[in-house]
Amino acid sequence: MGGAHVLDPYHPGGSVLHRLPAQCKIVATFGYVVCVVLTPITAGWAFGAHLAVVGGLCALARLPPGLVLRRLAVELPFVAFAVALPFVVPGERTEVLGVALSRPGLEQAFGLVARATLGLMTVIVLAATTPARELLVGLERLRMPPVIVAVASFMIRYAGIVIDQMGRMSVARRSRAHEPRSLLATRALAASLGTLFIRSYERGERVHLAMLARGYTGALPGALPGPAPRRAQWGAALCLVILGAAIAVLGRRLDLGAPA
């Protein structure tokens, strides 16, 4: 398990969301993200309501705003793509600050950013309130195929090990007076990455052979520990999905009833 913490974004706490079983949170997260995606992009107030709900979840989980904002940085490539849409999407043009932009492009850019941000915030709440091991418990209890659970478990364990190995290789380069200050250093970096790939592949082969020698058949032996959720806990998860569905349905109905 060395290095597993690298891929575990869990934020310790004692909130209600932290105590909720992982399978309930996984179902609620998936259901709410689907509701966000089904919300029409022309219903701006509905996305505001979704933001209020997800912001309330962040507050309920007692997540620092800085933590949420730092993790939202992963969507910056989507934001960059959305910024280009008003310039390239054909359709009716409108002026914004003296620049002619596509109205359909603006709507699509808003929908992309809003959905990506709300979906990512919902997943951030799930990841920050649930340790990686409990997520595996939840997936297993939701009858996820054992091979998927096993692959996710190995990824969490060995990706951290690979990152630690990369750090040790970086220290070794610096101890040999290697200071990358120009493009010529990319050759040494490429050689290091190739060596890292070979070592990781060989480590994976050795681990797989050791597992086969111990009777591994493609699934992790035994059930992962974890408490069974109560009806009230499932009800709390269902309430979140119902709330998201109500916002999406109301937004769609008002959107269809709006004059063209």
C-alpha positions in Angstrom: 0.0 0.0 0.0 3.0 2.3 -0.1 2.2 5.5 -2.0 -1.5 4.8 -2.2 -2.2 8.1 -0.5 -1.1 9.9 -3.7 -4.3 8.9 -5.5 -6.5 9.2 -2.4 -8.1 12.7 -2.3 -9.9 11.9 1.0 -10.3 14.9 3.3 -10.7 13.6 6.9 -13.8 14.8 8.8 -16.7 13.8 11.0 -19.6 15.2 9.0 -22.8 13.4 8.1 -21.5 12.8 4.6 -18.3 11.2 5.9 -20.4 8.7 7.9 -22.7 7.8 5.0 -21.9 4.4 3.5 -19.9 4.6 0.3 -22.5 2.8 -1.9 -25.1 5.3 -1.0 -22.8 8.2 -1.9 -21.9 6.5 -5.2 -25.5 6.1 -6.2 -26.4 9.6 -5.2 -23.4 11.1 -7.0 -24.1 9.2 -10.2 -27.8 10.0 -10.1 -27.3 13.7 -9.4 -24.7 14.1 -12.2 -27.2 12.5 -14.6 -29.8 15.1 -13.5 -27.3 17.9 -14.1 -26.5 16.6 -17.6 -30.3 16.3 -18.4 -30.9 19.9 -17.4 -31.4 22.1 -20.5 -28.7 24.7 -21.1 -31.2 27.4 -21.6 -32.6 27.1 -18.0 -29.9 29.2 -16.3 -31.9 29.4 -13.0 -31.8 25.5 -12.9 -28.0 25.5 -12.9 -28.1 28.1 -10.2 -30.3 25.8 -8.2 -27.9 22.9 -8.8 -25.0 25.1 -7.7 -26.8 25.9 -4.5 -27.5 22.2 -3.8 -23.9 21.2 -4.5 -22.5 24.1 -2.5 -24.7 23.0 0.3 -23.2 19.5 0.1 -19.7 21.1 0.3 -20.7 23.0 3.3 -22.3 20.0 4.9 -19.1 18.0 4.3 -17.1 21.0 5.8 -14.8 21.2 2.8 -12.6 24.3 2.7 -13.4 26.5 -0.3 -9.7 26.6 -1.3 -9.7 22.8 -1.4 -12.7 22.7 -3.8 -11.3 25.4 -6.0 -7.9 23.7 -6.3 -9.5 20.5 -7.3 -11.7 22.3 -9.8 -8.6 23.3 -11.7 -8.6 19.9 -13.4 -11.4 21.3 -15.7 -9.4 24.1 -17.1 -8.9 22.4 -20.5 -12.7 22.1 -20.8 -13.0 25.8 -20.0 -10.4 26.7 -22.7 -12.4 24.6 -25.2 -15.6 26.3 -24.1 -14.1 29.8 -24.6 -13.5 28.9 -28.3 -17.0 27.8 -29.0 -18.6 31.3 -29.4 -16.0 32.1 -32.1 -16.4 28.9 -34.2 -20.0 27.7 -33.8 -22.1 29.0 -36.7 -25.5 30.7 -36.0 -27.0 34.0 -35.0 -24.4 36.6 -33.9 -24.6 38.9 -30.9 -22.2 41.5 -29.7 -20.4 41.1 -26.3 -18.1 44.0 -25.4 -17.9 44.9 -29.0 -17.0 41.4 -30.2 -19.4 39.5 -32.5 -20.1 36.1 -30.9 -22.3 33.2 -31.9 -25.4 33.0 -29.7 -25.6 29.1 -30.0 -21.9 29.0 -29.2 -22.4 31.1 -26.1 -25.2 28.7 -25.0 -23.1 25.7 -25.6 -20.1 27.2 -23.8 -22.3 27.9 -20.8 -23.8 24.4 -20.8 -20.4 22.8 -21.1 -18.8 24.8 -18.3 -21.9 24.6 -16.0 -22.3 20.9 -16.4 -18.6 20.1 -16.1 -18.2 22.3 -13.0 -21.3 20.9 -11.2 -20.5 17.3 -12.1 -16.9 17.8 -10.9 -18.0 19.4 -7.7 -20.3 16.5 -7.0 -17.5 14.0 -7.5 -15.2 16.2 -5.4 -17.6 15.8 -2.5 -17.7 12.1 -3.0 -14.0 11.7 -3.2 -13.3 14.1 -0.3 -15.7 12.3 2.1 -14.9 8.7 1.1 -11.5 7.0 1.5 -10.4 5.1 -1.6 -10.7 1.7 0.1 -14.3 2.5 1.1 -15.1 3.4 -2.5 -13.9 -0.1 -3.5 -16.2 -1.5 -0.8 -19.1 0.5 -2.2 -18.4 -0.7 -5.8 -18.2 -4.3 -4.6 -21.5 -4.0 -2.7 -23.2 -2.5 -5.7 -22.3 -5.7 -7.6 -19.7 -4.0 -9.8 -17.8 -6.7 -11.9 -15.0 -8.1 -9.7 -12.4 -7.5 -12.4 -13.2 -3.7 -12.4 -12.9 -3.5 -8.6 -9.6 -5.4 -8.8 -8.2 -3.2 -11.5 -9.2 -0.1 -9.5 -7.6 -1.5 -6.4 -4.3 -2.3 -8.1 -4.3 1.1 -9.8 -4.6 2.9 -6.5 -1.8 0.8 -5.0 0.7 0.7 -7.8 0.3 4.1 -9.3 1.5 5.5 -6.0 4.5 3.2 -6.1 5.3 4.3 -9.7 5.1 8.0 -8.6 7.4 7.3 -5.7 9.9 5.5 -8.1 9.8 8.5 -10.4 10.6 10.8 -7.4 13.6 8.6 -6.5 14.9 8.7 -10.1 14.6 12.5 -10.0 16.6 12.7 -6.8 19.2 10.4 -8.4 19.5 12.7 -11.4 20.0 15.7 -9.2 22.6 14.0 -7.1 24.6 13.5 -10.3 24.5 17.2 -11.0 21.7 17.0 -13.5 19.9 20.4 -13.5 17.4 20.7 -16.4 17.7 24.3 -17.7 17.4 23.9 -21.4 15.7 21.8 -24.1 18.7 19.6 -24.2 17.5 18.1 -20.9 14.5 16.6 -22.6 16.8 13.7 -23.8 17.6 12.7 -20.3 14.0 13.1 -19.2 12.9 10.9 -22.1 15.4 8.2 -21.2 14.2 8.4 -17.6 10.6 7.9 -18.6 11.6 4.9 -20.8 13.4 3.4 -17.9 10.5 4.0 -15.6 8.1 2.3 -18.0 10.4 -0.8 -18.2 10.7 -1.0 -14.5 7.0 -0.6 -14.0 6.2 -3.2 -16.5 8.7 -5.7 -15.0 7.3 -5.0 -11.5 3.8 -5.7 -12.8 4.9 -9.0 -14.4 6.5 -10.1 -11.1 3.5 -9.1 -9.1 1.2 -10.9 -11.5 3.2 -14.1 -11.4 3.4 -14.0 -7.6 -0.4 -13.6 -7.5 -1.0 -16.6 -9.8 1.4 -18.7 -7.7 -0.9 -17.9 -4.7 -4.1 -19.0 -6.5 -5.3 -15.7 -7.9 -8.3 -16.3 -10.3 -9.1 -12.7 -11.4 -11.0 -11.5 -8.4 -9.9 -10.3 -5.0 -10.4 -13.1 -2.4 -13.0 -12.5 0.3 -15.4 -9.6 0.7 -14.1 -6.2 1.6 -15.3 -5.0 5.0 -17.9 -2.3 5.3 -21.2 -1.7 7.1 -24.5 -2.4 5.3 -26.5 0.9 4.9 -29.7 1.4 6.7 -33.0 2.5 5.0 -32.6 6.0 6.3 -29.2 6.3 4.6 -30.6 5.0 1.3 -33.4 7.5 1.8 -31.0 10.4 2.2 -29.2 9.4 -1.0 -32.5 9.0 -2.9 -33.7 12.5 -1.7 -30.6 14.1 -3.3 -31.4 12.3 -6.6 -35.1 13.3 -6.4 -34.1 16.9 -5.8 -31.8 17.0 -8.8 -34.5 15.3 -10.9 -37.1 17.9 -9.8 -34.8 20.8 -10.8 -34.0 19.2 -14.2 -37.7 18.4 -15.0 -38.9 21.8 -13.9 -36.2 23.5 -15.9 -37.2 21.5 -19.0 -40.9 22.2 -18.6 -40.3 25.9 -18.2 -37.9 25.9 -21.1 -40.5 24.2 -23.4 -43.2 26.5 -22.2 -41.1 29.7 -22.8 -42.1 31.7 -25.9 -39.8 31.2 -28.9 
